[in-house]
Amino acid sequence: MAQIPQEDLGLAADLAALRILPGEAVEVVEVIPLGGPILIQAGGSPYALGRDLAGRVTVVEAS
């Protein structure tokens, strides 16, 4: 994950509690169709992020 919006400290705290942190590797496992969640793997654990939450963080493809 590249960054979390600075103005959204609640989001940053929620993601940090899940060990989803800027600079950490996040793998998109599956994108559920029809507006469903985005399934990711982060910190060795699977997570389902709603589209609204996932749309508020910035990720970059690993090089």
N, C-alpha and C positions, 0 to 999 in steps of 0.2 A: 504494500500500500504506500502510495506516495505522500498523501496528506489528507488531513481532516480540516474543514473550515475553522479558522481561528475563533470566529464568533459563536461556534457551537460547542462550548465546553462540556455540556451535558452529554452530547454525542461522543466526544473524545473520552470522557470518563466511562461511559457504557462500553465502548469498544475496548478500552484499556482493561476493563474488568474481564473481558473475554480473551485477553492477550492478542488482540488485533490492533497492532501499533504501526505508526508510520515507520517505514524502513524494513518492516518484516515482510517475509514472503507470504503471499496469499494466492492460493490456487483456486480458480473458478472450476468447480467440478461439473456443474450442470446449471443451465438456465431453464427454469420451468416455464413452459409456454403459457399464453393467455394471462399475462400479468402476475404469474406466480413468483415465488421467491427465487433468489439466486443462491445456489448451494456452493459453499466455499470450504476450503481446508486451510486452517491457520493455526500455527502453534501446535500442530499434531492433532487437532480436534476439528470435527466437522461442524459447520454452522449454516443455518438458513437465514439469509438476510432478506427482508422485504424490499421491494423495488424502491420505495421512498428512501429507506435508509441507505441502500447500496448506491443510489443516485447522488448522495450527499458526500461521498468520499471519492478521492481521486486515486486511481491505480495506473500503473504503467507496466507494459510488458517487459519481462526480464530479458536482458540482452545476452 
